[in-house]
Each structure stands twice: as C-alpha cells, then as structure tokens.
Amino acid sequence: MALDILAMAPLYQAPAINRIGPKTDPSKRPADPLKPLVLSRTKLTTIEAKRIMSVLDEAIYKVELVTLLSYAACNREDMEGMLGEDVMRAVREHEDLCQVLLENVRCLKEKERQLQEQKEAEEEGWLRDRLLSIELQKSSLSPLTQQIKDSTKNVLRLLLSNPQAARLLQMQTQGRSAEAQNFIDSLIELRGFLFEKLLTSPMEARDKAQFLQDISRQNSNNQKIIDTLEKELAERMKNRNAEVEKENFVIQELKNHLHQVLKFSENSLLRTKQEAEKQQKADFRASQARVAKIQQEILQLQSQFYNLVMENREAEQALRKKKYKVETEIENWIQKYDTEMGEKQEELEDLDAVHREEKISLEELRRRHKVLVGEFAQIREEREINSKKRMEAEQEMVRMVRAATLIQALWKGYLVRSLLRSKKKRGKGKAKDKEKGKQKGKEKGKGKK
C-alpha cells in the first residue's frame, strides 16, 4: 500500500501534491488543559495498533526519501559519492522516465488547449480524429506510469538495502520542495491523529463525546443569554436615543432663550451707556463747582498752617533742650551697661568652657549608645533569624510527617487492593477446577451406563 502511494510521487512534484493544503504542525499546537480531553494512556498496548503505526511510519519514511530524489538528480556530482553508483543509476533512469512523462503530459495539455480553441471553427470529422489521437496518447501514458512506479520501487529497494545512503539522503532536507514538505507534515499530522485514535478507549471516546455535547449545550445556553442581553441592550439604546433627542430639544430651546437674553442684554447695555453719559456730564458740572469750593478751603487751610508753624517753633525749642538732657542720661546708662556686660561676658565664658566639657562627655556617651544600639539590633536580628529557622524546621517536619502518613496510607491501600485481586483470582481458579471435576464425573457416569 505504501509503495502504491509513493509510486506516482513525481520527481518534480505532481499536481496531486499541490492540491494538498498546508497543515499546522501538531507539535506546535497548545496543550488543551480540559481534563475530559486528556488521554489516559501514552503508549500503544495492542499488536494490531503497533502494526498500523509501523506501516504508517514506514510510509512516511519512504515519502521522505522519494521527495528528495529530485534534489539527488539535480546534484549528481555531490550525491554520487554519498549514495553510490547503483542508486544514482536508478535515480537517473527514474529522472529520464519522469521527464518523458512530463513532456507527454505537457504535449497532451497543449493539444487539448488547441482543440478547445479550434473546436467551433473546424469540421466535426477532423475534431473526432483529434479526439481519438488524444485518447490514444492518454492510453499510452499508462505503461509509462507503470514504469515510473516500478522505477520508484526499485530506487526505494536500493535505498532501503543501503541504510547509510538512505540516512544521508534523508538528511538533505533543504532540497525538499514546499509542497512535498506540506505533504509530509500532513502525513505526520495524520500519524498523530491516528495515534490519538488508537490510544482512545471506547469509554474515553464516549466521555469525550458527552463532554463535547455538554460544551455545545452550554454554548447554546450562553448564546440564548447573549441574545436576551442584546435585545435588552437594543431596548435601552432606543430609550437612550429618545432621551438624547429630548435633551437635544431642550438644548435647542435653551439656545433660543440665550439668544433672546443676549439681544435683550445688548439693548439694556445701550440704554445703560446712554444714561451713564448723561450722569457723567452732570457729575462733571457738579465736580467743577466742588473744585472751586475746595480751592477756597485750601487757601484757608494754608493760612491756618502758617499760624500753627509759628506756634510750634517755641515748642520745638523746648523739646530740643529736653532731648539733649535725655541723650546725656542715655550715655551714662550705656557706660554702666558696658561695665555690667563685661562682667557678664566673663561669667558666660566660664559657663561656655563648662558647656564644652559637658558636650564632649555627651558625645562620648552618644557614641557608646550607638555601639550598644547596633549590638542590640544585631542580637535581635540573630534571634529573629533563629526563630524563623526554627519555625521553618517545624513546618518542614510537619510536611514530612504528613507526606510519610500519606505514603503509608497509599502503600497500605495498594497492598490491600493487591491482596483482594489475588484472592479474587484464586477464587475464580478454584471455581473453574470444580466445574471441570463435575463435567468429568458426568462423562464417566454416562460411559458406565
């Protein structure tokens, strides 16, 4: 079956491969965290499943080799030393057959195209002859196709008989075309899908189907809720649009009212301005009368000021004499103050010396206090670290005790289950022996009769 698949794999990639769409690499798919979809087994247990996977792996391996034949044919000098003369001779023969097939197919397509273009203009008899020749040429492709199949099988046989050459050819992955790589990726994806199917038991498949049905049912319920919410949203949007229209109408009314207010305020401002001009003229005339009156009052005040100056000169002389007397007394007080301040300064210097000594002793005490504070902080940190370590050790001991308890419980459960299974097997064996003994007894009784 694998050889039938590979036999028509073209040396230069056939259109059948081009029709295969690109597939995603199953190894790049994100892991599904859903528990019902996770497989319980990771290895195949039945011989039939292993045989199926081995056949598919062999087919993928042969496809990888066949898709690199075009690269080997194009790089004969480089590949001849790695593959050997027999393999390269078979590859050249395969290349020649593929070239002949491609040339025949190209000529056949060209004839069909010309026939399609000249179909309306030519006579019916001539068209029949052309169609007959095309059919004959198509029928002649079958032996050539069979030769290519045989050539492909021959090349694969030579490569499989020489594992080293096959491995070297398989390593030339850069020579494989994109369509061939997509085909191989599709086969690998098919292998993963088949492997998953073979690993899935009927019960797991049923659970998976039930899980998918539950998901579908939940999705439909969610869709109903979404539809209800969308209807409610549409209704609320409709109400909101109505409210917006009302608010727009109110805004338009307010704009009209504001326009009227502005117009009224302009008229009022004009009237106020006219009244202010009239009031300004009246105030100007009244101010002129007040200025004349004030000037007259100023003249009167100037005469009064002159009289007061003459009167205050005598008082100034008396005050100056009194000032001189006060300054003399102040100088005497200053001299007395300087004497007392000298005595106070000496006392202050003595006190300053005592203060400096006490300050030095205070600095010494502060330095000792800092040292003691640092030692106290270090001791407290050590105590905290020791307490944390002790708590962590206690927690670790509790976890270890819990783990040991859990392990013992699991081991006891396992022992109990294994004992129960062994007892069941022994009971079944004894029952079978009893049934066999009864059957033998019946047969002996019949023989005696």
C-alpha positions in Angstrom: 0.0 0.0 0.0 2.8 2.4 0.9 4.5 1.7 -2.5 1.3 2.4 -4.4 1.1 5.7 -2.6 4.7 6.5 -3.4 4.9 5.1 -6.9 3.4 8.2 -8.6 5.2 10.7 -6.4 6.7 12.8 -9.3 10.4 13.6 -9.4 9.4 17.2 -9.9 6.2 17.2 -7.6 2.9 16.2 -9.2 -0.2 18.4 -9.2 -1.8 16.0 -6.7 0.6 17.1 -4.1 -0.1 20.8 -4.9 -3.7 20.3 -4.1 -2.9 19.4 -0.5 -3.3 22.5 1.7 -0.8 23.5 4.3 -1.3 21.8 7.7 -0.3 23.0 11.1 2.4 21.1 13.0 0.7 19.1 15.8 3.7 19.7 17.9 3.1 23.5 17.8 -0.5 23.2 19.0 -1.1 24.5 22.5 -1.9 21.8 25.1 -5.6 21.5 26.0 -6.0 21.8 29.8 -9.5 20.3 29.7 -9.4 17.1 31.7 -12.0 15.0 29.7 -10.0 15.5 26.6 -6.7 14.3 28.1 -5.7 10.8 27.1 -5.1 8.3 30.0 -2.6 6.3 28.0 0.6 7.3 26.3 1.7 4.1 24.7 0.1 1.5 22.4 -0.6 -1.8 24.0 -2.1 -4.0 21.3 -0.1 -5.6 18.5 -2.6 -4.5 15.8 -2.2 -0.9 16.8 1.6 -1.2 16.8 1.5 -2.8 13.3 -0.7 0.0 12.0 1.6 2.7 13.3 4.7 0.8 12.0 3.1 0.7 8.5 2.3 4.4 8.6 5.9 5.3 9.9 7.4 3.2 7.0 5.2 5.1 4.5 6.3 8.5 5.9 9.9 7.3 5.8 9.6 6.3 2.1 7.8 9.6 1.3 10.7 11.5 2.8 13.1 9.5 0.6 11.1 9.8 -2.6 10.6 13.6 -2.2 14.4 14.0 -2.2 15.0 12.2 -5.5 14.6 15.4 -7.4 17.4 17.0 -5.3 19.6 14.0 -5.8 19.0 14.1 -9.6 19.9 17.9 -9.7 23.1 17.4 -7.6 24.5 14.3 -9.2 28.2 15.1 -8.5 27.6 15.8 -4.8 25.3 12.9 -4.2 27.1 10.2 -6.2 29.8 9.8 -3.6 27.2 9.5 -0.8 24.6 7.3 -2.4 26.7 5.1 -4.6 26.7 4.2 -8.4 23.8 1.8 -8.3 21.5 4.2 -6.5 22.5 7.1 -8.8 22.0 5.0 -11.9 18.5 4.1 -10.7 17.8 7.8 -9.9 19.0 8.9 -13.4 16.7 6.3 -15.0 13.8 7.4 -12.9 14.6 11.0 -13.8 14.5 10.2 -17.6 11.2 8.4 -17.2 9.7 11.4 -15.3 11.0 13.8 -17.9 9.3 11.7 -20.7 6.1 11.6 -18.7 6.1 15.3 -18.1 6.8 16.0 -21.7 4.0 13.8 -22.8 1.6 15.4 -20.3 2.7 18.9 -21.5 2.1 18.0 -25.2 -1.3 16.4 -24.3 -2.4 19.6 -22.5 -1.2 21.7 -25.4 -3.2 19.6 -27.8 -6.3 19.8 -25.6 -5.9 23.6 -25.4 -5.6 23.9 -29.2 -8.6 21.6 -29.7 -10.6 23.7 -27.3 -9.7 26.9 -29.2 -10.4 25.4 -32.7 -13.5 23.4 -31.6 -16.0 25.9 -33.1 -14.2 26.7 -36.3 -13.2 23.2 -37.5 -15.3 20.3 -39.0 -16.8 17.5 -37.0 -14.7 14.8 -38.6 -11.4 16.5 -38.0 -12.4 17.0 -34.3 -13.2 13.3 -34.0 -9.8 12.4 -35.3 -8.0 14.8 -33.0 -10.0 13.5 -30.0 -9.2 9.9 -31.0 -5.5 10.8 -31.2 -5.6 12.5 -27.8 -7.3 9.4 -26.3 -4.7 7.1 -27.8 -1.9 9.3 -26.4 -3.6 9.2 -23.0 -3.8 5.5 -23.1 -0.1 5.4 -23.9 0.6 7.1 -20.6 -0.5 4.1 -18.5 2.6 1.9 -19.4 4.9 4.9 -18.8 3.2 5.5 -15.4 3.7 1.8 -14.5 7.3 2.1 -15.5 7.7 5.1 -13.2 6.0 3.1 -10.4 8.4 0.3 -10.9 11.4 2.7 -11.1 10.3 4.3 -7.8 10.0 0.9 -6.1 13.5 0.0 -7.5 15.1 3.2 -6.1 13.4 2.6 -2.7 14.6 -1.0 -2.7 18.2 0.1 -3.3 18.0 2.8 -0.7 16.4 0.5 1.9 19.2 -2.1 1.3 21.8 0.6 2.0 20.7 2.3 5.3 23.7 4.6 5.3 22.9 6.1 1.9 19.2 6.4 2.9 20.2 8.2 6.1 22.5 10.6 4.1 19.7 11.3 1.6 17.2 11.9 4.4 19.5 14.5 5.9 19.3 16.7 2.8 16.0 18.3 3.9 16.9 21.7 2.3 16.4 20.1 -1.2 12.7 19.2 -0.5 10.1 21.5 -2.1 7.5 23.3 0.0 4.6 21.2 -1.4 6.5 17.9 -0.5 7.2 19.3 3.0 3.5 20.1 3.4 2.6 16.6 2.3 5.0 15.1 4.8 3.6 17.4 7.5 0.1 16.2 6.6 1.2 12.6 6.9 2.8 13.4 10.3 -0.4 15.1 11.4 -2.3 12.0 10.2 0.0 9.9 12.2 -0.6 11.9 15.4 -4.4 11.8 14.8 -4.3 8.0 14.2 -2.1 7.6 17.3 -4.6 9.5 19.3 -7.4 7.4 18.0 -5.6 4.2 18.8 -4.9 5.4 22.3 -8.5 6.4 22.9 -10.6 3.7 24.5 -14.4 3.4 23.8 -15.2 4.7 27.3 -12.9 7.7 26.8 -14.4 8.4 23.4 -17.9 8.3 24.9 -16.8 10.6 27.7 -15.3 12.9 25.2 -18.5 13.0 23.1 -20.5 13.6 26.2 -18.2 16.4 27.2 -18.5 18.0 23.8 -22.3 17.7 24.0 -22.2 19.5 27.4 -20.0 22.2 25.9 -22.3 22.6 23.0 -25.4 22.7 25.3 -23.7 25.3 27.5 -22.7 27.3 24.3 -26.3 27.3 23.2 -27.5 28.5 26.6 -24.8 31.2 26.6 -26.0 32.2 23.1 -29.6 32.5 24.4 -28.4 34.7 27.2 -26.4 36.8 24.8 -29.4 37.2 22.5 -31.5 38.3 25.5 -28.9 40.7 26.6 -28.6 42.1 23.1 -32.3 42.6 23.0 -32.2 44.4 26.3 -29.3 46.5 25.1 -31.1 47.4 21.9 -34.2 48.5 24.0 -32.0 50.5 26.3 -30.2 52.1 23.4 -33.6 53.0 21.9 -34.6 54.6 25.2 -31.3 56.4 25.5 -31.7 57.8 21.9 -35.1 59.0 22.9 -33.7 60.7 25.9 -30.9 62.2 23.8 -33.5 63.6 21.4 -35.4 65.2 24.3 -32.2 66.6 25.7 -31.3 68.0 22.3 -34.7 69.6 22.0 -34.2 71.2 25.5 -30.7 72.4 24.5 -32.1 74.0 21.3 -34.8 75.8 23.4 -32.1 77.0 25.8 -30.0 78.3 22.9 -33.0 80.2 21.6 -33.7 81.6 25.1 -30.0 82.5 25.4 -30.1 84.3 22.1 -33.1 86.4 23.3 -31.3 87.1 26.5 -28.2 88.3 24.7 -30.4 90.5 22.5 -32.2 92.0 25.5 -28.8 92.5 27.3 -27.4 94.4 24.3 -30.4 96.8 24.4 -30.1 97.2 28.1 -26.4 97.9 27.8 -27.0 100.5 25.2 -29.6 102.2 27.5 -27.2 102.0 30.5 -24.4 103.5 28.4 -26.6 106.5 27.4 -27.7 107.1 31.0 -24.1 106.8 32.1 -23.0 109.5 29.7 -25.8 111.8 30.9 -24.8 111.1 34.5 -21.1 111.8 33.6 -21.9 115.2 32.2 -24.0 116.1 35.3 -21.2 114.9 37.6 -18.6 116.9 35.6 -20.6 120.1 36.1 -21.0 119.3 39.8 -17.3 118.5 40.2 -16.3 121.9 38.8 -18.4 123.6 41.4 -16.8 121.4 44.1 -13.3 122.1 42.8 -13.8 125.9 43.2 -15.1 125.3 46.7 -12.2 123.1 47.6 -9.6 125.6 46.3 -11.2 128.2 48.6 -10.9 125.8 51.5 -7.2 125.2 50.6 -6.4 128.9 50.9 -8.0 129.0 54.3 -6.1 125.9 55.4 -2.8 127.3 54.2 -3.2 130.4 56.4 -4.1 128.2 59.4 -1.0 126.1 58.7 1.3 129.2 58.8 -0.1 130.2 62.1 0.4 126.7 63.5 4.0 126.6 62.3 4.8 129.8 64.1 3.2 128.5 67.3 5.1 125.1 67.2 8.6 126.6 66.8 8.6 127.6 70.5 7.5 124.1 71.5 10.3 122.7 69.3 13.0 124.6 71.2 11.7 123.3 74.5 11.7 119.7 73.1 15.3 120.0 71.8 16.5 121.0 75.3 14.7 118.1 76.8 16.2 115.8 74.1 19.8 116.9 75.0 19.1 116.1 78.6 17.7 112.7 77.8 20.7 111.8 75.5 23.2 112.7 78.3 21.3 110.3 80.6 21.4 107.6 77.9 25.1 107.8 77.6 25.5 107.4 81.3 23.3 104.3 81.2 25.3 102.9 78.3 28.6 103.2 80.1 27.0 101.4 83.1 25.6 98.7 80.8 29.1 98.1 79.2 30.6 97.6 82.6 27.9 95.1 83.6 28.1 93.4 80.3 31.9 92.9 80.7 31.3 91.1 84.0 28.5 89.0 82.4 30.8 88.1 79.5 33.4 86.7 81.8 30.8 84.6 83.5 29.5 83.5 80.1 33.0 82.4 79.0 33.3 80.3 82.2 30.0 78.7 81.6 30.9 78.1 77.9 34.0 76.2 78.9 32.0 74.1 81.3 29.4 73.5 78.5 32.1 72.4 76.1 33.4 69.8 78.6 29.9 68.5 79.2 29.3 68.4 75.4 32.5 66.3 74.9 31.3 63.9 77.6 27.8 63.8 76.0 29.3 62.9 72.6 31.3 60.1 74.2 28.1 58.8 75.8 26.2 59.1 72.4 29.0 57.1 70.7 28.8 54.4 73.3 25.0 54.4 73.0 25.2 53.9 69.1 27.6 51.0 69.6 25.2 49.4 72.1 22.2 50.1 69.8 24.0 48.4 66.9 24.9 45.4 69.1 21.3 45.2 70.3 19.9 45.3 66.7 22.3 42.6 65.6 21.3 40.4 68.6 17.6 41.0 67.8 18.2 40.1 64.1 20.0 36.9 65.1 17.2 36.0 67.4 14.6 36.7 64.6 16.6 34.6 62.1 17.0 31.7 64.6 13.2 31.9 65.3 12.4 31.9 61.6 14.7 28.9 61.0 13.2 27.1 63.9 9.6 27.8 62.6 10.7 26.6 59.1 12.2 23.5 60.5 9.0 22.8 62.4 6.9 23.4 59.3 9.2 21.1 57.2 8.9 18.4 59.9 5.1 18.8 59.8 5.1 18.5 56.0 7.4 15.4 56.1 5.2 13.8 58.7 2.1 14.4 56.5 3.9 13.1 53.4 5.0 10.0 55.3 1.5 9.4 56.6 0.1 9.9 53.1 2.7 7.5 51.6 1.9 4.9 54.2 -1.8 5.2 53.6 -1.3 4.8 49.8 1.0 1.8 50.3 -1.4 0.1 52.7 -4.3 0.7 50.2 -2.1 -0.7 47.4 -1.3 -3.8 49.5 -5.0 -4.3 50.3 -6.1 -4.0 46.7 -3.3 -6.4 45.5 -4.4 -8.9 48.2 -8.0 -8.6 47.1 -7.1 -9.1 43.5 -5.1 -12.2 44.3 -7.9 -13.6 46.4 -10.4 -13.0 43.5 -8.1 -14.8 41.1 -7.7 -17.7 43.4 -11.4 -17.9 43.9 -12.0 -18.0 40.1 -9.4 -20.7 39.6 -11.0 -22.9 42.3 -14.4 -22.4 40.8 -13.1 -23.5 37.3 -11.5 -26.6 38.8 -14.8 -27.6 40.5 -16.7 -27.2 37.2 -14.2 -29.3 35.3 -14.4 -32.0 38.0 -18.2 -32.1 37.8 -18.1 -32.4 34.0 -15.6 -35.3 34.2 -17.8 -37.1 36.7 -20.9 -36.8 34.4 -18.9 -38.1 31.5 -17.8 -41.2 33.5 -21.3 -41.8 34.6 -22.6 -41.8 31.0 -19.8 -44.2 30.0 -20.8 -46.7 32.7 -24.4 -46.6 31.6 
